[in-house]
Amino acid sequence: MKAIVIEQYGDKEQLKEKEVPAPKINENQVLVEMKATSINPIDWKLREGYLKEMMPFEFPIILGWDAAGIIKEVGKNVKNFQVGDAIFSRPATTRFGTYAEYVGIDEELLAKKPENISFEEAASIPLAGLTAWQALFDVAHLEKGEKVLIHAGSGGVGSLAIQLAKEKGAYVATTASEKNHAFLKELGADEVIDYKTTNFEEVLHDYDVVFDTMGGEIQTKSYQVLKKGGRLVTIVNAPDEEKANEYGVTASNVWLQPNGKQLEQLGALLQNGKLKAIVGHVFPFSEQGLKEAHALSESHHAKGKIVISFD
């Protein structure tokens, strides 16, 4: 099968098209013919070598963490899925990712693709959607009526987090450049801060939750926004415990756990129109397509998710 692999760490030029053996599934897995995948910052961070100690994979590495496709083969213990089912998934962490024509996936990590969305839309959901879900609900325990600041609302994670927080009944503020303000209001944001002209920490106060997708100085300033007993959750660098204690808040780092049941819940929201997949850019499944997609992701100027189509 065709796959896009890296054989050493480095820039996007390390992405190479190769013929590799198709995966052999075990009794609890299905073999998925890929229709779409998507780009996440972890893709190019791993490619650059930033995560090699956390993920000491052997080369060649097939990157990619989102799958949408059709089941072509099922293991003998698989009970709830069959050949021909359209699925989406965040497969388990492995050096054999989703930049490939076929992927083996554990049954427990699968969810049926909602009928009303495309494979490209489905591929935009798993990693970003599960990240937003687990950060807001499993870690921050966001409740109806609370106030949450979601940084970088127009990004892949942020755009889904806004919708999930609004569905929960929270008041949502977010940060974005002015060109994306109307878009984020449409998604449900109650307040949008132009980070180029306004210091968010000077205008937002007494928030229950901050969802940090940026890290660094943004994270440091976010403590000022929280009320006593507030919660900061971050998906970037580990939070500063001393800072959290200084402000009387809790601070937690979220590392995504693949979860088929939560993906089913996201699928239900997509099916009934309460959650919208935001696909901002689509590139073809090819060496050049992946290189261009990585470059766009690294620019931090993508709107919504960057998707790779296999058709």
C-alpha positions in Angstrom: 0.0 0.0 0.0 1.0 3.6 -0.4 2.0 5.5 2.7 3.7 8.8 3.5 6.5 8.1 6.0 9.5 9.8 7.7 12.8 7.9 8.0 14.5 10.6 10.1 13.5 13.7 12.0 13.5 17.0 10.3 11.5 19.5 8.3 8.6 18.7 5.9 11.0 17.5 3.2 11.4 14.3 5.3 7.8 13.3 4.3 8.3 10.6 1.6 5.9 8.5 -0.4 6.7 4.8 0.0 5.2 1.4 -0.7 4.9 -0.5 2.6 3.1 -3.7 3.6 -0.6 -3.4 4.5 -1.2 -3.9 8.3 -2.2 -7.3 9.5 -5.0 -7.0 12.0 -5.5 -9.0 15.2 -8.7 -10.7 16.4 -9.9 -7.5 18.1 -9.2 -5.1 15.2 -10.7 -4.0 11.9 -8.9 -3.1 8.7 -10.0 0.3 7.4 -9.6 1.6 3.9 -8.8 5.2 4.4 -10.9 7.9 2.9 -9.6 10.9 4.8 -7.3 11.9 7.6 -6.4 15.3 9.1 -3.4 17.2 10.3 -2.7 18.0 13.9 0.2 19.9 15.5 1.5 16.7 17.0 2.2 15.4 13.5 4.9 18.0 12.7 6.1 18.2 16.3 6.9 14.5 16.1 8.3 14.9 12.6 10.7 17.6 13.9 11.8 15.3 16.8 10.3 17.4 19.6 8.5 14.3 21.0 11.1 11.6 20.4 11.6 11.0 24.1 7.9 10.8 24.8 7.2 8.7 21.6 10.4 6.8 20.9 9.2 5.1 17.7 11.4 3.2 15.4 11.8 4.5 11.8 10.1 4.4 9.4 7.3 6.3 11.1 3.9 6.8 9.4 2.4 9.9 11.0 -1.3 10.7 11.4 -3.8 10.3 14.3 -7.3 10.7 12.6 -9.0 8.0 10.5 -12.2 8.1 8.5 -12.9 5.2 6.1 -14.6 2.0 5.3 -14.1 -1.4 7.0 -12.6 -4.0 4.6 -11.9 -6.8 7.1 -12.9 -7.6 10.7 -11.1 -9.7 13.3 -12.9 -12.8 14.7 -13.7 -11.1 18.1 -15.2 -7.9 16.6 -18.9 -7.8 17.4 -20.3 -4.4 16.7 -18.8 -3.6 13.3 -18.8 -5.3 10.0 -17.3 -5.1 6.5 -18.7 -2.1 4.7 -19.3 0.1 7.7 -18.2 3.7 7.4 -16.3 4.7 10.6 -14.2 7.4 12.1 -11.6 6.9 14.9 -8.6 8.2 16.8 -6.4 5.0 16.6 -4.1 4.0 19.3 -0.6 5.6 19.5 1.7 3.8 17.1 4.4 4.4 14.6 2.0 3.1 12.0 -0.4 6.1 11.7 -3.1 7.2 9.3 -1.0 8.7 6.4 -1.6 5.3 4.7 -4.2 3.7 2.4 -5.0 1.1 5.1 -5.0 1.2 8.9 -5.7 -1.4 11.5 -7.8 -0.1 14.4 -9.0 -1.6 17.7 -12.8 -2.1 17.8 -13.1 -0.2 21.1 -11.7 2.9 19.4 -14.2 3.0 16.5 -17.4 4.9 16.0 -19.9 4.9 13.1 -19.5 7.9 10.8 -22.6 10.1 11.0 -24.6 9.7 7.8 -25.0 13.4 7.3 -21.3 14.3 7.1 -18.6 13.6 4.6 -15.5 11.4 5.3 -13.5 14.7 5.2 -15.6 16.2 7.9 -15.5 13.0 9.9 -11.7 12.9 9.7 -11.5 16.4 11.2 -13.2 15.3 14.4 -11.4 12.5 16.4 -8.2 14.0 17.9 -9.5 17.6 18.1 -12.9 16.6 19.3 -11.8 14.2 21.9 -9.1 16.7 23.1 -11.8 19.4 23.5 -14.2 17.0 25.2 -11.7 15.6 27.7 -10.3 19.0 28.5 -13.6 20.6 29.1 -15.6 17.8 30.7 -13.3 15.1 32.1 -10.6 17.5 33.5 -12.2 21.0 33.9 -15.7 19.6 34.7 -17.3 22.5 33.0 -20.9 23.0 34.1 -23.9 24.9 32.7 -23.8 28.6 33.6 -20.1 28.7 34.1 -17.8 31.1 32.2 -15.0 29.6 30.0 -12.2 31.3 28.0 -11.1 29.2 25.1 -7.9 30.4 23.4 -7.4 30.3 19.6 -11.1 29.7 18.9 -10.7 29.5 15.1 -8.3 26.5 15.3 -9.2 22.9 15.0 -9.5 22.2 18.8 -10.9 25.7 19.6 -13.7 25.7 17.1 -15.0 22.4 18.5 -14.5 23.4 22.1 -16.6 26.5 21.6 -19.5 24.5 20.3 -19.2 21.8 23.0 -19.1 24.5 25.8 -22.1 26.3 24.3 -24.0 23.0 24.1 -23.2 22.5 27.8 -24.8 25.9 28.5 -21.6 27.8 29.4 -20.8 31.4 28.6 -17.9 31.4 26.1 -15.2 33.9 25.4 -12.4 33.2 22.9 -9.4 34.9 21.3 -8.9 35.3 17.6 -7.9 37.8 14.9 -10.6 40.2 13.8 -11.1 38.3 10.4 -12.5 35.3 12.3 -14.8 37.1 14.7 -18.0 36.7 12.7 -17.2 33.0 12.2 -16.7 32.4 15.9 -19.9 34.2 16.8 -21.7 31.9 14.4 -20.3 28.9 16.3 -21.7 30.4 19.5 -19.0 32.4 21.1 -20.5 35.1 23.4 -17.4 37.3 23.4 -14.5 37.4 20.9 -11.2 39.2 21.9 -8.9 40.4 19.1 -5.6 39.3 20.5 -3.8 41.8 18.2 -5.4 44.9 19.7 -6.6 43.8 23.2 -4.9 42.1 26.2 -7.5 39.5 27.1 -6.3 39.4 30.7 -7.2 43.1 31.1 -10.8 42.7 30.0 -11.9 39.2 31.2 -12.3 38.5 34.9 -13.8 36.0 37.3 -13.9 33.1 34.8 -14.4 29.5 36.0 -12.3 27.8 33.3 -9.5 28.7 30.9 -8.8 26.2 28.1 -5.2 26.9 27.0 -4.2 25.7 23.5 -1.3 28.1 23.1 1.1 27.8 26.1 3.9 30.1 27.0 3.0 33.7 27.8 -0.6 33.2 26.9 -0.8 30.5 29.6 1.0 32.6 32.1 -1.4 35.6 31.6 -4.5 33.3 31.7 -4.2 32.8 35.5 -5.3 36.5 35.9 -8.6 35.7 34.2 -9.7 33.0 36.7 -11.7 33.5 39.9 -10.5 31.8 43.1 -11.0 28.1 42.8 -11.0 28.4 39.0 -9.5 25.7 36.7 -6.9 26.1 33.9 -6.5 23.2 31.5 -3.8 23.1 28.9 -2.9 20.9 26.0 0.5 22.5 25.5 3.4 22.9 28.1 2.9 21.7 31.6 1.3 24.4 33.8 3.1 26.4 36.4 2.0 25.0 39.8 3.5 27.9 41.7 1.5 30.3 39.6 -1.6 28.3 40.1 -1.1 28.3 43.9 -0.4 32.1 43.8 -3.8 32.7 42.2 -5.7 30.0 44.2 -6.7 28.0 41.1 -6.0 24.5 39.8 -4.0 23.8 36.7 -3.9 20.6 34.7 -2.3 19.3 31.6 -4.4 17.1 29.2 -3.0 14.2 27.2 -5.6 12.8 24.9 -6.8 9.2 25.5 -8.4 7.5 22.5 -12.0 6.7 23.4 -14.6 5.1 21.1 -17.5 5.8 23.4 -16.8 9.5 23.6 -16.4 9.6 19.8 -19.9 8.0 19.6 -21.2 10.9 21.7 -19.5 13.4 19.4 -21.0 11.5 16.4 -24.5 11.9 17.9 -24.0 15.6 18.3 -22.8 15.8 14.6 -25.8 13.7 13.5 -28.4 15.9 15.1 -26.7 19.2 14.0 -25.6 20.3 17.5 -21.9 20.1 16.5 -20.5 21.2 13.1 -17.2 19.9 11.7 -15.1 22.8 10.6 -12.9 21.8 7.6 -10.9 24.8 6.5 -8.5 23.3 4.0 -8.3 20.0 2.0 -5.2 18.6 0.4 -4.7 15.4 -1.6 -3.1 12.3 -0.2 0.3 12.6 -1.8 3.8 13.5 -0.7 3.4 17.0 -2.0 -0.1 17.3 -0.4 1.2 16.3 3.0 4.2 18.7 2.7 1.8 21.6 1.9 -0.6 20.6 4.7 2.3 20.5 7.3 3.5 23.9 6.2 0.1 25.4 6.7 -0.3 23.8 10.1 3.1 25.0 11.2 2.1 28.6 10.2 -0.6 28.6 12.9 -2.9 30.4 10.5 -5.3 27.6 9.5 -9.0 28.1 10.0 -10.6 24.9 11.4 -9.0 21.6 10.5 -6.6 20.7 7.7 -7.9 17.5 6.0 -6.2 15.0 3.7 -8.5 13.4 1.2 -7.7 10.0 -0.3 -10.2 10.3 -3.2 
